[in-house]
Amino acid sequence: MSRGFEWFDAFREVAPEWAVVLLGLVTQLGDVWFLGLIVGVAYWGATARRDEAAAVLGAMLAGLSLITGLKHVFALPRPERVLVEASALPAAVQPLHRATATATGYGFPSGHALMTTVVYVSLAEYLSVGTRRQRYLTAAALVTVVCLSRVGLGVHYLVDVVAGVGVGLAFLVLLWRLLDRYPTRRGTLGLGLAVGFAAVAVATSDADPDAVLLLGTSIGAFAGWQLPALARGLEAGRGPIRTSRPLAARALAILLAAASLAVLTSIYWPEPLLAASGVLGVVAAAFVAVPVLYHSDLENCLGRQSPSRSQ
């Protein structure tokens, strides 16, 4: 299957060598570490809209599993050309070039294009910084420059990034319809979908390491979201658990997730990949649960102190 690359040679003829470094830095705006950092900061800082932030976190994890599965389904290679050979760059710049401007694995669709679309557009939808128009224009600009950087570096064909953006937008449309239908359960639905997409990615990719790690992470994040909700329900007097279907469902979800992570981290400890998946799940559970539990404890503490301050 030819995906076209005719214009790239002309661009390579006129592009200076330092352009590869600039494009490599720009492409980091769509790397998993950077997107994860942004979503993580948004989640921990969104005390008033934590449910929506949890939905964005779930969308990011689901998007990562989606792109992992799609790449293995299509199994199309990346371009064989590069903008600048590493040997043509100064020795001091070569490590940076390898870290930022190279890529391996399958090329279709573009993971950077899909993930920047999912994350930046989701943040534009749910954040309250600036106006809605400003947020969406910023998201569109970020997605565009990341896509151009991937094509400019020669790690993707143009059709790869177009397909990535298209799949990302379609995914968000379907996700938002579901979240808007159940607005009080956005966090649970978003993180629950992340677990489902991760399971599908493991199956379609024949247990690709990235898919296995995403499965553990998604299970942990889902359990970490359910734990504070269960605690709040018990504090509000909705228990005991056996008499409340919602609380029983949350408790069962937590137990199943904990059992899954325990299996990954203990029984399969000789398998480093499965053990790492379990450890990531535990870390994700703590990452999701701690700010919610801390905020609840802080509110309770302030509530107990408020009468004395008013006297």
N, C-alpha and C positions, 0 to 999 in steps of 0.2 A: 504494500500500500504506500503510494507516494503522497507525502504531505506538503511538498513544495518547499523550496529554500532558495529560489532563484535570486532574490534581491540581496541575500546575505553577502555574497562575494563583493558586490559593489560597496556595501557598507563597510566591509572589512578593509577595502582598499583605502578608504578615506578616514577611517577611525584611527586616532593616535593610540599608541600602546597604553598610555595611562588611562584610556577610556575603560579598559577591562577592570581596573581597580575601582573606578567610580561606579561602574555598573555592578560590580561585585558587592560594594557597600550598599547600594540601593536595593539589591535583591534580598538583603538581610531583613528588610521590612516585611518580607513574606516568609521568612524562615520560622520553623516551629518554635525555636527558643524565644524569638522576639514576640510572636503572637501569643505564646503562652504567658510571657511576662506581662503583656498588656492586659490580657483577660484576667490573670491572677490579681493584678493590682486593682482592676475594676471590681472584681468580686469582693476582695477584702475591704475596699473602700465604700461599697454600695450598701451601707447599713439600712437605708430607707427603702431600697429597691433590690434587696438581696435575691428575691425569687427570680426576677428578670435577669440578674447577673448570673445566677445558677443556670438559667436557660441558655445564656450565651456560652457559658462553659461547656454545657452539654452539646451545644451546636458545634463548638470547636472540636470536641472529642469525636462526635459523630462524623464530622467532615473529614477528620484524619482517617477514620476507618473507611469511609466512603471512597476516598481517593486511593487508599491502599488496595481495596478490593477491585476498583475499576482498572487500575494499572495492571493488575494480574489478569483480569478478564480480557483486556485488549492486547496486552503483552507486545506493545509496539516500541521499537528502539528509539533512542534519542538521535539527534543529528551526529554525523561523524566529523563535523567541522567545528573549530573553535575560533573565537575572535582573535586571540593572541596565544601562541604557544608559550608555556611557562618558561622555557629556556630562553626566550627572547626578552624576558624581563630581568631587571637587576636582581641579584641573589637575595637582597634584603626584602624584596616584594614578593618573591615566589611563594613563601608560606602563606601569605595573605591571599594570593591568587588561588592557591589550592583550597583554602578554607572557605572562600566566598564566591568564587567564580567557576567552580566545577560541579559536576553532578554525575551520579551513577544511577543504574536501574532503568526501569521503563520510563518512557517519555509522554505517553498519552493516557489521560489528559494531564495538563500541568497541575501539579499539586500546589505550587505557589499561587497560581491563578485561582484555583478553587478555594484555597484556605484564606487568602486575603479577601476574597469576595464574601465568604461566610463570616469571617471575624469582623472586618471593618464595616460591612453593611449591618450586621447585627448590632454592633456598638452604636452605629448611627441611628438605628431604630430605637434603642432602649436607653441610651445615655441622655442626660439632660443638659449637657454643655452646649452653649450657643443655641442657634435656631436649628430646626429640623433641616432646613435647606442647606445651611452651612455644614452640618454634619454629613449629609449625603454627598455634597460636593467634595468634601475632604476625603470621604471614603472612595468616591469614584476616582479622584486624583491618585490616591495611594494604590489602588488596584491597577490603574493604568500604568504607572511608572514601574511597578513591580513586574507586570506582564512584559513591558517593553524591555526591561533589563534581562529577563529570561531569554527572550528572542535575540536581543543584541549580543548576549554572551555566547549564543550558539548552542545552548543546552536544550532548547525547545524550538519546534516549528511554530509558525504563527497559528496554525489550526489547533495546536495543543493548548495554547493559552486561551483562545476563543472558546474552545470546548470546556476548559476548566471554569471560566467565568459563567458560561451558560449553565453548566451542571450546578455550580454553586448557587446561582439565582433560583433555579428550579427547586433545589433543595430547600432554600429559605422560604419560598412561597408556600410549599407544602408544610414546612415546619410551623410557620407563623399561623397558618389556618388552624392547625391543631392546637397551638398554644392559645390563640384567641378564643377558641371554643371552650377551653378550660383555663380561664385566666388566673384562678387561684392555685393552680397546680403546675405552673410553668416550670419550676425547678425540677419537680419530680418527673414530668414528661420529657424535658430536655435531657436530663441525665439518664433516664430510662431508655430513651432512644439511643443514646450513646452506647449503652450495653448491647442493645439489639444489633446496631450497625457493626460493633466490634465482633460480635459472634459471627455475623455473616461474613465479615472480612477474613476471619480465621478460616472459615470453610472455603471461601472462593480463592484464597491465596495459598491454600495448602499449608496452613499454619506458618505463614511468613513471620519472621521475628517481630517486625513492627506491629503486625496484627495481634500477636500474642501479648505483647507489652501493652497495647491499647486496651485489650480485653481486661487485663488486671487493673489498669488505671481506671477504666470506666466503671467496673464493678465497685472499686473502692470509693470513687467519687459519689456514686449513687447511694451506697451505704452511709457515707459520711453526711449526705443531705438528709437521709431518713432519721438518723439518730437524734438531732436536735428537734425535729418535728415530733418524734415520739416523746421526748422529754417534755416539750411544751404541752402536749396533749395530756400527759399524766399530771403535770403541775396545774393544769386548768380543771382537773377533776373529771376528765372524760373516761378515766379508767374505772376498774382494773382492765387490763388489756383483754382478758378473755370475754368481756362483755361489750367490747367496742370493735366493730369490724374494721374501721379505718386504722385504729391502733394495732389491732392484730395483724393487719396486712403489712403495716410498717415494720412491726417486730419480726414477722416472717421474712420480709425482704432483707432486714439486717442480718438475721441468722443465716440465711442462704448465702449472702455475700461474704459474711465472716467465714463460713465453712469453705467456700470456694477459695478464698485467699489463704486460709490455713492449709488447704490441700496443696496449693501452688508453692507455698513457702516451706512446708515441712516434708510432706510425703515425697515431693518431687525435688527436694533440695539438691540431689546430685545433678539435676538438669539445670544449668545456670540460667537458661532463658526463662523457664517456668518459675524458678525462684525469684528472678528479677521482676517478673510480672506480678507476683504476689507482693513483693516488697513495694513496688510502685503503687499497688492498690492500697496498701496500708498508709503510705505517705499521702496519697490522694484523699483517702478518707479523713485523715487528720487535717489536711489542708482545707477541706470543705467544711468540716464540722467545727473546728476551733473558733473561727470568727463569729459564727452564729451562736455557739454556746457562750462565748465571752460576752457578746453583746447582750444576750439574755440575762446573764449574771449581773452585768453592769446596770441594766434597767431595774432588776430586782433590788440591787443594792441602793440605787438612787431612790427607788420607791419607798424603801424602808427608812431612808434618811430624811425624806422630804417633810414629814410631820415635825421633826425636831427643828428643821431649819425654819419652819413657818412660825414656831412659837416665839 
